[in-house]
């Protein structure tokens, strides 16, 4: 994978519009989480509903990513993304209606959480295919890195804006106002450049769950695709982002000043490391994207998290989380770009969907490896053991990639 120039994707006007609308949509996604989770917690005080919120967010990626990728192969990905935006708007408007009328029930909340999760699936895989259509293969690595930065920007800004909106307008009107942030993506896609129809001449029927088996078979003979899909699945299953939910516990155990402030700083360190990685990789542009490089970066990520789980010194913990964020964005964006560049044109959507199924869908189970195990043996031991096992598995994956090379 040849490195493209610094911020190469930003030279494309359509990509710049996509980047700005992506940040706003990701921000809106996180604003909805902030407001809806707060109100639902105040209403029900239900840990079970909190667990359902996590499952409803990630399980749709596990079940439907490949099918949505197949739809994006067969139909215009812009229209599929717009369907996702409409579901996001419906979810936010639905929360607003039930909050305004004070009629929210447990099943209402569960239904809206499922709608929100399905909206994410309809957005993410087709959006990755859209990047290829916007910038082409030469600047795709740059586009993938910049979109990962946009995701972290939305995650960073979303809670802050959500808090301001909730304080200013109240949760009911605030979450309805939040629907406006989805409109730029929804409207821009009517004018976004269309796919070159000469690229993928063959059209395959979408066969639901059977597509998963067929896509796995398709990548079985291609070491780059299978290796990067394994990388995404292993890192997500063993750790994913489950340690974020345990961050208040880590902050309290580190015992440095106010736990709320410590918690915020730890989360910010992880996000700041990811943002710096995007800027550094875009500015430097000399890190060659290969499967072994991506796996090495993932190994460094697991080492950083292993150190974070064990270290009792707060400043060192901040530094390790910063490095973890840096390595996480680096290996994830490199792996995603490798998958897109090496996927056959006519089944690119299915292959990207399989990658997202592994990388995002498997996060539903990281709550078991880190969260449930943390309740039994302690959050430090559970994260440390998960990171150590992941490191061993990545060593095996590296050996396999070296043989293939």
Long-range contacts (C-beta under 8 A, 24 or more apart in sequence): 1-141, 1-288, 1-289, 1-290, 1-334, 1-337, 1-338, 1-341, 2-138, 3-141, 3-285, 3-286, 3-287, 3-288, 3-289, 4-138, 4-139, 4-140, 4-141, 4-142, 4-285, 5-142, 5-285, 6-282, 6-283, 6-284, 6-285, 7-142, 7-146, 7-282, 7-283, 8-135, 8-138, 8-139, 8-142, 9-131, 9-134, 9-135, 9-139, 9-140, 9-142, 9-143, 9-146, 10-142, 10-146, 11-139, 12-134, 12-135, 12-139, 14-134, 14-192, 14-193, 15-131, 15-134, 15-135, 15-143, 15-146, 17-188, 17-192, 18-130, 18-131, 18-134, 18-188, 18-192, 19-146, 19-147, 19-150, 20-184, 21-184, 21-185, 21-188, 22-127, 22-147, 22-150, 22-151, 22-154, 22-185, 23-150, 23-153, 23-154, 23-157, 24-154, 24-181, 24-182, 24-184, 24-185, 25-85, 25-88, 25-123, 25-154, 25-181, 25-182, 25-184, 25-185, 26-150, 26-151, 26-153, 26-154, 26-155, 26-158, 27-153, 27-154, 27-157, 27-158, 27-161, 27-181, 28-88, 28-92, 28-158, 28-178, 28-179, 28-181, 28-182, 29-88, 29-120, 29-154, 29-158, 30-154, 30-155, 30-157, 30-158, 30-159, 30-162, 31-158, 31-159, 31-161, 31-162, 31-165, 31-174, 31-175, 31-178, 31-181, 32-88, 32-91, 32-92, 32-95, 32-116, 32-162, 32-175, 32-178, 33-158, 33-162, 34-158, 34-159, 34-162, 34-163, 34-166, 35-95, 35-162, 35-165, 35-166, 35-171, 35-174, 35-175, 35-178, 36-95, 36-109, 36-112, 36-175, 38-166, 38-171, 39-95, 39-99, 39-104, 39-171, 40-104, 40-109, 43-104, 44-106, 44-109, 46-106, 49-106, 49-109, 49-110, 51-367, 52-110, 52-113, 53-113, 54-245, 54-364, 54-367, 55-364, 56-110, 56-113, 56-114, 56-116, 56-117, 57-113, 57-116, 57-117, 57-120, 58-117, 58-360, 58-361, 58-362, 58-363, 58-364, 59-117, 59-361, 59-364, 60-114, 60-117, 60-118, 60-120, 60-121, 60-361, 61-117, 61-120, 61-121, 61-124, 61-356, 61-357, 61-360, 61-361, 61-363, 62-357, 62-360, 62-361, 62-362, 62-364, 63-361, 64-118, 64-121, 65-121, 65-124, 65-125, 65-353, 65-354, 65-356, 65-357, 65-360, 65-361, 66-211, 66-212, 66-215, 66-350, 66-353, 66-354, 66-357, 67-206, 67-208, 67-209, 67-211, 67-353, 68-121, 68-122, 68-125, 68-126, 68-349, 68-353, 69-125, 69-126, 69-129, 69-348, 69-349, 69-350, 69-351, 69-352, 69-353, 69-354, 69-356, 70-204, 70-206, 70-207, 70-211, 70-349, 70-350, 70-353, 71-126, 71-206, 71-349, 72-125, 72-126, 72-129, 72-349, 72-353, 73-200, 73-203, 73-204, 73-346, 73-347, 73-348, 73-349, 73-350, 74-203, 74-204, 74-205, 74-206, 74-349, 76-194, 76-195, 77-126, 77-127, 77-129, 77-130, 77-133, 77-195, 77-349, 78-126, 78-130, 78-189, 78-190, 78-192, 78-194, 79-189, 80-122, 80-126, 81-122, 81-123, 81-126, 81-127, 81-130, 81-185, 81-189, 82-186, 82-189, 83-122, 84-119, 84-120, 84-121, 84-122, 84-123, 84-126, 85-119, 85-123, 85-182, 85-185, 85-186, 85-189, 86-186, 87-115, 87-116, 87-118, 87-119, 87-122, 88-116, 88-119, 88-123, 88-179, 88-182, 89-179, 89-182, 89-183, 89-186, 90-115, 91-115, 91-116, 91-119, 92-175, 92-176, 92-178, 92-179, 92-182, 93-176, 93-179, 95-175, 96-172, 96-173, 96-175, 96-176, 96-179, 99-171, 99-172, 99-175, 100-172, 100-173, 100-176, 124-356, 124-360, 125-349, 125-352, 125-353, 125-356, 126-349, 128-336, 128-340, 128-352, 128-356, 129-195, 129-348, 129-349, 129-352, 130-192, 131-340, 132-340, 132-348, 133-193, 133-194, 133-195, 133-196, 134-192, 134-193, 137-341, 140-337, 140-340, 140-341, 141-289, 141-333, 141-334, 141-337, 141-341, 142-282, 144-333, 144-336, 144-337, 144-340, 145-278, 145-281, 145-282, 145-329, 145-333, 145-337, 146-278, 146-282, 148-274, 148-278, 148-329, 148-332, 148-333, 149-274, 149-275, 149-278, 149-279, 149-329, 152-271, 152-274, 152-275, 152-278, 152-329, 153-275, 155-271, 156-268, 156-271, 156-275, 199-345, 200-345, 200-346, 200-348, 201-346, 202-346, 203-346, 204-346, 204-347, 211-350, 212-354, 212-357, 214-350, 215-347, 215-350, 215-351, 215-353, 215-354, 216-354, 218-344, 218-347, 218-350, 218-351, 219-351, 219-354, 222-342, 223-291, 223-400, 223-401, 223-404, 223-405, 224-291, 224-338, 224-339, 224-342, 224-404, 225-339, 225-342, 225-343, 225-351, 227-291, 227-295, 227-397, 227-400, 227-401, 227-404, 228-291, 228-294, 228-335, 228-336, 228-338, 228-339, 228-355, 229-339, 229-354, 229-355, 229-358, 230-358, 230-397, 231-291, 231-294, 231-295, 231-298, 231-331, 231-335, 231-394, 231-397, 232-332, 232-335, 232-355, 232-358, 232-359, 232-362, 233-358, 233-359, 233-362, 234-390, 234-393, 234-394, 234-397, 235-298, 235-301, 235-302, 235-331, 235-359, 235-390, 235-394, 236-358, 236-359, 236-360, 236-361, 236-362, 236-363, 236-366, 237-362, 237-365, 237-366, 237-369, 238-366, 238-369, 238-386, 238-387, 238-389, 238-390, 238-393, 239-302, 239-305, 239-366, 239-369, 239-370, 239-383, 239-386, 239-387, 239-390, 240-362, 240-363, 240-366, 240-370, 241-363, 241-366, 242-363, 242-366, 242-367, 242-369, 242-370, 242-371, 243-305, 243-370, 243-383, 244-270, 245-367, 245-371, 246-370, 246-371, 246-374, 246-379, 246-383, 249-374, 249-379, 250-308, 250-317, 250-379, 250-380, 253-379, 253-380, 254-312, 254-313, 254-314, 254-317, 255-314, 256-314, 262-314, 265-318, 266-317, 266-318, 266-321, 269-318, 269-319, 269-321, 269-322, 269-325, 270-321, 270-322, 270-324, 270-325, 270-328, 271-325, 272-322, 272-325, 273-321, 273-322, 273-323, 273-324, 273-325, 273-326, 273-327, 273-328, 273-329, 274-325, 274-326, 274-328, 274-329, 275-325, 275-329, 276-322, 276-325, 276-326, 277-325, 277-326, 277-327, 277-328, 277-329, 277-330, 278-329, 278-333, 280-326, 281-330, 281-333, 287-330, 287-334, 289-334, 289-337, 289-338, 290-338, 290-405, 291-338, 291-401, 291-404, 291-405, 292-398, 292-401, 292-402, 292-405, 293-334, 294-331, 294-334, 294-335, 294-338, 295-331, 295-394, 295-397, 295-398, 295-401, 296-398, 297-327, 297-330, 297-331, 297-334, 298-327, 298-331, 298-394, 299-391, 299-394, 299-395, 299-398, 300-327, 301-327, 301-328, 301-331, 302-387, 302-388, 302-390, 302-391, 302-394, 303-387, 303-391, 305-383, 305-387, 306-383, 306-384, 306-387, 306-388, 306-391, 308-383, 309-380, 309-381, 309-383, 309-384, 309-387, 310-380, 310-384, 332-359, 335-359
